[in-house]
């Protein structure tokens, strides 16, 4: 059945003349901005990087360790994210999966010890990078968890007989591609919903690529703190997360890149990991900058404002305010008379704004008050459905008597507002993450 929507991916690098140079990737669905990835060229993200670090000190009271990751600023490794090496070696591909550390962190780690960690979240304010030893290597269709075990198929694949049959097929395909013994690839695998319908050979190729990435980490051995697998920048993150579904065009504009050939870099990435994307990957044609088309620059500028209008002619909108502890979203109805209708109209825009602004942490939504419990339940269900496909794991916890809905959204690097703001001075390491 033909797709009803068109999807395009626009990727560029901005010139540094009017502010920090940015790598940007915008997803356009039927010409409208639906997802946005941005990072700074002078302050690239660490989120997702796999790093050989060294334990700088252990803080028993926090049950955590500060790790030297070679950036001049210590990261924090909570005790819950410590993994003990598998029996028989230091991560040899034929070893059993690592196990979660039990008891105080001081019984599992010691100062000066070399550890392989992955950055879960970039430094924010006085807090250093948040780290984990539970490494996850993402692909378009699979996620390799080399220190875990088993094959897990995404719940987003849905229910019903067809979904059950596809789950069984995917499990069999991955199991056959990555046998657990006899010299096969170790660890666990998460099968993404985007893998539905993907041929077995495509999944096997991606599994092999991810497994080889991890083997390269293992072979690096001991040494000074260093990045072993770099964090994917905005363009690569968009390719990983947005091309599991069909995409009509990928256009790259690197005319303002100052010598950085972004198009060539992305073409090499596709050639190595996503050959099916090469026919739709193209350098932007001469003329206006790519993001001027459809006024993408204007749409991004609006995301820096606290107000976001709701669609329709009767007014109403969202007011989005960030505090130190959480983000608050207030729903205003304008001239609309039906509170439930206004709230339901606000739901998709709330989900969209969370993604585009890259809001993370605690979110509280102040909806227009609803007196009937069935209406409240309908609204919460609608919001839960609207955020279900968000790549940033988003949880909706229900509505209070005051009409406030509490949510959490996974932190995925700095927010859009932080990316365009000046960098704050780094805090003293003794205060980081305390």
VENSUL-V613422 format. One record per residue. N is the residue number from 1. RES is the residue in three letters. SS is DSSP state (hx for helix, st for strand, lp for the rest). PHI is phi in whole degrees, -180 to 180 (NA if undefined). Layout:
# VENSUL-V613422
n: {N | N}
res: {RES | RES}
ss: {SS | SS}
phi: {PHI | PHI}
This chain:
# VENSUL-V613422
n: {1 | 2 | 3 | 4 | 5 | 6 | 7 | 8 | 9 | 10 | 11 | 12 | 13 | 14 | 15 | 16 | 17 | 18 | 19 | 20 | 21 | 22 | 23 | 24 | 25 | 26 | 27 | 28 | 29 | 30 | 31 | 32 | 33 | 34 | 35 | 36 | 37 | 38 | 39 | 40 | 41 | 42 | 43 | 44 | 45 | 46 | 47 | 48 | 49 | 50 | 51 | 52 | 53 | 54 | 55 | 56 | 57 | 58 | 59 | 60 | 61 | 62 | 63 | 64 | 65 | 66 | 67 | 68 | 69 | 70 | 71 | 72 | 73 | 74 | 75 | 76 | 77 | 78 | 79 | 80 | 81 | 82 | 83 | 84 | 85 | 86 | 87 | 88 | 89 | 90 | 91 | 92 | 93 | 94 | 95 | 96 | 97 | 98 | 99 | 100 | 101 | 102 | 103 | 104 | 105 | 106 | 107 | 108 | 109 | 110 | 111 | 112 | 113 | 114 | 115 | 116 | 117 | 118 | 119 | 120 | 121 | 122 | 123 | 124 | 125 | 126 | 127 | 128 | 129 | 130 | 131 | 132 | 133 | 134 | 135 | 136 | 137 | 138 | 139 | 140 | 141 | 142 | 143 | 144 | 145 | 146 | 147 | 148 | 149 | 150 | 151 | 152 | 153 | 154 | 155 | 156 | 157 | 158 | 159 | 160 | 161 | 162 | 163 | 164 | 165 | 166 | 167 | 168 | 169 | 170 | 171 | 172 | 173 | 174 | 175 | 176 | 177 | 178 | 179 | 180 | 181 | 182 | 183 | 184 | 185 | 186 | 187 | 188 | 189 | 190 | 191 | 192 | 193 | 194 | 195 | 196 | 197 | 198 | 199 | 200 | 201 | 202 | 203 | 204 | 205 | 206 | 207 | 208 | 209 | 210 | 211 | 212 | 213 | 214 | 215 | 216 | 217 | 218 | 219 | 220 | 221 | 222 | 223 | 224 | 225 | 226 | 227 | 228 | 229 | 230 | 231 | 232 | 233 | 234 | 235 | 236 | 237 | 238 | 239 | 240 | 241 | 242 | 243 | 244 | 245 | 246 | 247 | 248 | 249 | 250 | 251 | 252 | 253 | 254 | 255 | 256 | 257 | 258 | 259 | 260 | 261 | 262 | 263 | 264 | 265 | 266 | 267 | 268 | 269 | 270 | 271 | 272 | 273 | 274 | 275 | 276 | 277 | 278 | 279 | 280 | 281 | 282 | 283 | 284 | 285 | 286 | 287 | 288 | 289 | 290 | 291 | 292 | 293 | 294 | 295 | 296 | 297 | 298 | 299 | 300 | 301 | 302 | 303 | 304 | 305 | 306 | 307 | 308 | 309 | 310 | 311 | 312 | 313 | 314 | 315 | 316 | 317 | 318 | 319 | 320 | 321 | 322 | 323 | 324 | 325 | 326 | 327 | 328 | 329 | 330 | 331 | 332 | 333 | 334 | 335 | 336 | 337 | 338 | 339 | 340 | 341 | 342 | 343 | 344 | 345 | 346 | 347 | 348 | 349 | 350 | 351 | 352 | 353 | 354 | 355 | 356 | 357 | 358 | 359 | 360 | 361 | 362 | 363 | 364 | 365 | 366 | 367 | 368 | 369 | 370 | 371 | 372 | 373 | 374 | 375 | 376 | 377 | 378 | 379 | 380 | 381 | 382 | 383 | 384 | 385 | 386 | 387 | 388 | 389 | 390 | 391 | 392 | 393 | 394 | 395 | 396 | 397 | 398 | 399 | 400 | 401 | 402 | 403 | 404 | 405 | 406 | 407 | 408 | 409 | 410 | 411 | 412 | 413 | 414 | 415 | 416 | 417 | 418 | 419 | 420 | 421 | 422 | 423 | 424 | 425 | 426 | 427 | 428 | 429 | 430 | 431 | 432 | 433 | 434}
res: {UNK | UNK | UNK | UNK | UNK | UNK | UNK | UNK | UNK | UNK | UNK | UNK | UNK | UNK | UNK | UNK | UNK | UNK | UNK | UNK | UNK | UNK | UNK | UNK | UNK | UNK | UNK | UNK | UNK | UNK | UNK | UNK | UNK | UNK | UNK | UNK | UNK | UNK | UNK | UNK | UNK | UNK | UNK | UNK | UNK | UNK | UNK | UNK | UNK | UNK | UNK | UNK | UNK | UNK | UNK | UNK | UNK | UNK | UNK | UNK | UNK | UNK | UNK | UNK | UNK | UNK | UNK | UNK | UNK | UNK | UNK | UNK | UNK | UNK | UNK | UNK | UNK | UNK | UNK | UNK | UNK | UNK | UNK | UNK | UNK | UNK | UNK | UNK | UNK | UNK | UNK | UNK | UNK | UNK | UNK | UNK | UNK | UNK | UNK | UNK | UNK | UNK | UNK | UNK | UNK | UNK | UNK | UNK | UNK | UNK | UNK | UNK | UNK | UNK | UNK | UNK | UNK | UNK | UNK | UNK | UNK | UNK | UNK | UNK | UNK | UNK | UNK | UNK | UNK | UNK | UNK | UNK | UNK | UNK | UNK | UNK | UNK | UNK | UNK | UNK | UNK | UNK | UNK | UNK | UNK | UNK | UNK | UNK | UNK | UNK | UNK | UNK | UNK | UNK | UNK | UNK | UNK | UNK | UNK | UNK | UNK | UNK | UNK | UNK | UNK | UNK | UNK | UNK | UNK | UNK | UNK | UNK | UNK | UNK | UNK | UNK | UNK | UNK | UNK | UNK | UNK | UNK | UNK | UNK | UNK | UNK | UNK | UNK | UNK | UNK | UNK | UNK | UNK | UNK | UNK | UNK | UNK | UNK | UNK | UNK | UNK | UNK | UNK | UNK | UNK | UNK | UNK | UNK | UNK | UNK | UNK | UNK | UNK | UNK | UNK | UNK | UNK | UNK | UNK | UNK | UNK | UNK | UNK | UNK | UNK | UNK | UNK | UNK | UNK | UNK | UNK | UNK | UNK | UNK | UNK | UNK | UNK | UNK | UNK | UNK | UNK | UNK | UNK | UNK | UNK | UNK | UNK | UNK | UNK | UNK | UNK | UNK | UNK | UNK | UNK | UNK | UNK | UNK | UNK | UNK | UNK | UNK | UNK | UNK | UNK | UNK | UNK | UNK | UNK | UNK | UNK | UNK | UNK | UNK | UNK | UNK | UNK | UNK | UNK | UNK | UNK | UNK | UNK | UNK | UNK | UNK | UNK | UNK | UNK | UNK | UNK | UNK | UNK | UNK | UNK | UNK | UNK | UNK | UNK | UNK | UNK | UNK | UNK | UNK | UNK | UNK | UNK | UNK | UNK | UNK | UNK | UNK | UNK | UNK | UNK | UNK | UNK | UNK | UNK | UNK | UNK | UNK | UNK | UNK | UNK | UNK | UNK | UNK | UNK | UNK | UNK | UNK | UNK | UNK | UNK | UNK | UNK | UNK | UNK | UNK | UNK | UNK | UNK | UNK | UNK | UNK | UNK | UNK | UNK | UNK | UNK | UNK | UNK | UNK | UNK | UNK | UNK | UNK | UNK | UNK | UNK | UNK | UNK | UNK | UNK | UNK | UNK | UNK | UNK | UNK | UNK | UNK | UNK | UNK | UNK | UNK | UNK | UNK | UNK | UNK | UNK | UNK | UNK | UNK | UNK | UNK | UNK | UNK | UNK | UNK | UNK | UNK | UNK | UNK | UNK | UNK | UNK | UNK | UNK | UNK | UNK | UNK | UNK | UNK | UNK | UNK | UNK | UNK | UNK | UNK | UNK | UNK | UNK | UNK | UNK | UNK | UNK | UNK | UNK | UNK | UNK | UNK | UNK | UNK | UNK | UNK | UNK | UNK | UNK | UNK | UNK | UNK | UNK | UNK}
ss: {lp | lp | lp | lp | lp | lp | st | st | st | st | st | st | st | lp | lp | hx | hx | hx | lp | lp | lp | st | st | st | st | st | st | st | st | lp | lp | st | st | st | st | st | st | st | st | st | lp | lp | lp | lp | lp | lp | lp | lp | lp | st | st | st | st | st | st | st | st | st | st | hx | hx | hx | lp | st | st | st | st | st | lp | lp | lp | lp | lp | lp | st | st | st | st | hx | hx | hx | lp | st | st | lp | lp | lp | lp | lp | lp | lp | lp | lp | lp | lp | lp | lp | lp | st | st | lp | lp | lp | lp | hx | hx | hx | lp | lp | lp | lp | lp | lp | st | st | st | st | st | st | st | st | lp | lp | st | lp | lp | st | lp | lp | st | st | st | lp | lp | lp | lp | st | st | lp | lp | lp | st | st | st | st | lp | lp | lp | lp | st | st | st | st | lp | hx | hx | hx | lp | lp | lp | hx | hx | hx | hx | hx | hx | hx | hx | hx | hx | hx | hx | hx | hx | hx | hx | hx | lp | lp | lp | lp | lp | lp | lp | lp | lp | lp | st | st | st | st | lp | hx | hx | hx | lp | lp | lp | lp | hx | hx | hx | hx | hx | hx | hx | hx | hx | hx | hx | hx | hx | hx | hx | hx | hx | hx | hx | hx | hx | lp | lp | lp | lp | lp | st | st | st | st | lp | lp | lp | lp | hx | hx | hx | hx | hx | hx | hx | hx | hx | lp | lp | lp | lp | lp | lp | st | st | st | st | st | lp | lp | lp | lp | lp | lp | lp | lp | hx | hx | hx | hx | hx | hx | hx | hx | hx | hx | hx | hx | lp | hx | hx | hx | hx | hx | hx | st | st | st | lp | lp | lp | lp | lp | lp | hx | hx | hx | hx | hx | hx | hx | hx | hx | hx | hx | hx | hx | lp | lp | lp | lp | st | st | st | lp | lp | lp | lp | lp | lp | lp | st | st | st | st | st | st | lp | lp | lp | st | st | st | st | st | st | st | lp | lp | lp | lp | lp | lp | hx | hx | hx | hx | hx | hx | hx | hx | hx | hx | hx | hx | hx | hx | hx | hx | hx | hx | hx | lp | lp | lp | st | st | st | st | st | st | lp | lp | lp | lp | lp | lp | hx | hx | hx | hx | hx | hx | hx | hx | hx | hx | hx | hx | hx | hx | lp | lp | lp | lp | lp | lp | lp | st | st | st | st | st | st | lp | lp | lp | lp | st | st | st | st | st | st | lp | lp | lp | lp | lp | lp | hx | hx | hx | hx | hx | lp | lp | lp | lp | lp | lp | lp | lp | lp | lp | lp | lp | lp | lp}
phi: {NA | -67 | -74 | -88 | -115 | -97 | -131 | -128 | -121 | -110 | -129 | -150 | -126 | -85 | -76 | -80 | -63 | -106 | 152 | -64 | -67 | -123 | -92 | -134 | -136 | -118 | -100 | -112 | -108 | 52 | 83 | -103 | -66 | -120 | -149 | -145 | -128 | -141 | -146 | -90 | -67 | -84 | -142 | -64 | -67 | -102 | -60 | 100 | -67 | -104 | -129 | -86 | -114 | -136 | -67 | -85 | -164 | -111 | -113 | -62 | -64 | -96 | 49 | -150 | -129 | -93 | -118 | -79 | -110 | 82 | -104 | 87 | -139 | -71 | -102 | -109 | -114 | -67 | -59 | -66 | -103 | -83 | -123 | -80 | -62 | -65 | -61 | 102 | 168 | -106 | 91 | -54 | -56 | -94 | -77 | -73 | -62 | -69 | -121 | -70 | -67 | -112 | 82 | -61 | -64 | -66 | -84 | -107 | -126 | -137 | -60 | 88 | -72 | -84 | -136 | -96 | -130 | -122 | -79 | -87 | -151 | -67 | -57 | -134 | 58 | -82 | -93 | -78 | -64 | -93 | -119 | -147 | -91 | -88 | -73 | -134 | -107 | -86 | -120 | -72 | -119 | -130 | -124 | -94 | -114 | -65 | -102 | -111 | -146 | 92 | -118 | -125 | -97 | -56 | -69 | -70 | -68 | 96 | -120 | 99 | -64 | -63 | -65 | -63 | -65 | -69 | -60 | -63 | -62 | -64 | -61 | -66 | -61 | -68 | -62 | -70 | -77 | -129 | -59 | -79 | -136 | 63 | 86 | -76 | -86 | -84 | 85 | -111 | -142 | -109 | -96 | -75 | -60 | -65 | -75 | -56 | 84 | -73 | -61 | -58 | -66 | -67 | -66 | -64 | -63 | -67 | -60 | -65 | -63 | -67 | -64 | -67 | -57 | -69 | -62 | -64 | -64 | -62 | -69 | -63 | 66 | -79 | 151 | -69 | -54 | -161 | -79 | -97 | -132 | -69 | -70 | -69 | -80 | -56 | -64 | -70 | -60 | -65 | -64 | -66 | -95 | -112 | -107 | -69 | -95 | -58 | -131 | -82 | -158 | -125 | -114 | -124 | -121 | -120 | -66 | -100 | -81 | 65 | 96 | -82 | -89 | -65 | -61 | -64 | -63 | -70 | -66 | -63 | -62 | -65 | -62 | -80 | -128 | -153 | -60 | -68 | -86 | -58 | -65 | -104 | -90 | -150 | -77 | -60 | -73 | -65 | 127 | -63 | -54 | -57 | -79 | -76 | -67 | 70 | 55 | -62 | -60 | -66 | -65 | -70 | -61 | -65 | -71 | -86 | -92 | -74 | -102 | -135 | -71 | -86 | -66 | 114 | -88 | -96 | 82 | 91 | 178 | -113 | -117 | -115 | -124 | -103 | -116 | -63 | -96 | -162 | -111 | -113 | -119 | -107 | -97 | -109 | -89 | 62 | -94 | -76 | -97 | -93 | -59 | -64 | -63 | -63 | -62 | -66 | -68 | -77 | -58 | -64 | -72 | -62 | -61 | -66 | -66 | -58 | -71 | -68 | -86 | 54 | -74 | -132 | 92 | -83 | -128 | -120 | -108 | -97 | -77 | -64 | -60 | -118 | -88 | -93 | -55 | -60 | -67 | -63 | -64 | -61 | -66 | -63 | -64 | -65 | -67 | -61 | -67 | -67 | -99 | -62 | -95 | -68 | -60 | -84 | -54 | -120 | -118 | -108 | -107 | 105 | -116 | -85 | -63 | -84 | 82 | -94 | -106 | -97 | -139 | -131 | -133 | -57 | -74 | -124 | 80 | -64 | -68 | -58 | -63 | -68 | -65 | -95 | -89 | -62 | -73 | -75 | -62 | -67 | -78 | -60 | -63 | -69 | -100 | -61 | 62 | -83}
